């Protein structure tokens, strides 16, 4: 049985058992390296950027209220455009 470890480089394609080992291990995955060979590499813990979660982030109710406001504005503008297009069409017919 093959022993896998972080840093293990495969010759050619990697076997499904290697991917299964990585999935079960949970701390690594397989990717192509600079030489184009497949290698088991450590997962990088990607933390969320601080600027995404600061005190200025609006709450869900605030976002829902803004969505309502924008929806009303959109409906009002759509009605205005339709009214103007109706007027324009009727003027063309009259001329």
C-alpha positions as CSV (number, residue, x, y, z in Angstrom):
1,X,0.0,0.0,0.0
2,X,1.2,3.5,-0.9
3,X,2.1,5.9,1.8
4,X,0.9,9.5,1.0
5,X,2.2,12.7,2.7
6,X,2.2,16.4,2.0
7,X,4.8,17.0,-0.6
8,X,4.3,13.7,-2.3
9,X,4.8,14.1,-6.1
10,X,3.2,11.6,-8.5
11,X,4.6,10.4,-11.8
12,X,1.8,10.9,-14.3
13,X,-1.8,10.8,-13.0
14,X,-2.5,10.3,-9.4
15,X,-4.6,7.4,-8.2
16,X,-8.2,7.8,-6.8
17,X,-6.9,6.4,-3.5
18,X,-4.6,9.4,-3.2
19,X,-7.5,11.8,-3.6
20,X,-9.5,9.8,-1.1
21,X,-6.6,10.0,1.3
22,X,-6.5,13.8,1.0
23,X,-10.3,14.1,1.4
24,X,-10.2,11.9,4.5
25,X,-7.2,13.8,5.9
26,X,-8.8,17.2,5.4
27,X,-5.6,19.2,5.6
28,X,-4.4,18.7,2.0
29,X,-5.4,18.4,-1.7
30,X,-3.7,17.5,-5.0
31,X,-2.8,20.1,-7.6
32,X,-0.4,20.5,-10.5
33,X,2.9,22.0,-9.4
34,X,5.2,24.3,-11.5
35,X,6.6,21.3,-13.4
36,X,3.1,20.1,-14.3
37,X,3.3,17.1,-12.0
38,X,0.6,16.4,-9.5
39,X,1.6,17.0,-5.9
40,X,-0.1,16.7,-2.5
41,X,-0.1,20.2,-1.0
42,X,-1.3,21.6,2.3
43,X,-4.6,23.4,2.4
44,X,-4.1,27.1,3.1
45,X,-6.5,28.4,5.8
46,X,-8.0,31.4,4.0
47,X,-9.4,33.8,6.6
48,X,-12.1,36.3,5.5
49,X,-10.6,39.8,4.9
50,X,-11.4,42.1,7.8
51,X,-12.9,44.8,5.6
52,X,-15.8,42.5,4.7
53,X,-16.9,42.3,8.3
54,X,-16.6,45.7,9.9
55,X,-18.9,47.9,11.9
56,X,-20.2,49.6,8.8
57,X,-21.8,46.4,7.4
58,X,-25.6,46.9,7.3
59,X,-27.9,44.5,9.0
60,X,-30.3,42.2,7.1
61,X,-33.3,44.3,8.0
62,X,-31.5,47.4,6.7
63,X,-30.6,45.7,3.5
64,X,-34.2,44.5,3.1
65,X,-35.5,48.0,3.6
66,X,-33.0,49.3,1.0
67,X,-34.2,46.6,-1.4
68,X,-37.8,47.7,-0.9
69,X,-36.9,51.4,-1.6
70,X,-35.0,50.5,-4.7
71,X,-37.8,48.3,-5.9
72,X,-40.3,51.1,-5.5
73,X,-38.0,53.5,-7.3
74,X,-37.6,51.0,-10.1
75,X,-41.3,50.5,-10.5
76,X,-41.8,54.3,-10.5
77,X,-39.2,54.8,-13.2
78,X,-40.6,51.9,-15.3
79,X,-44.0,53.5,-15.1
80,X,-42.6,56.9,-16.2
81,X,-40.7,55.3,-19.2
82,X,-43.9,53.4,-20.3
83,X,-45.9,56.6,-20.0
84,X,-43.4,58.6,-22.1
85,X,-43.2,55.8,-24.7
86,X,-47.0,55.7,-24.9
87,X,-47.1,59.5,-25.4
88,X,-44.4,59.3,-28.1
89,X,-46.2,56.6,-29.9
90,X,-49.5,58.5,-29.9
91,X,-47.8,61.7,-31.1
92,X,-46.4,59.8,-34.1
93,X,-49.8,58.3,-34.9
94,X,-51.4,61.8,-34.8
95,X,-48.9,63.4,-37.1
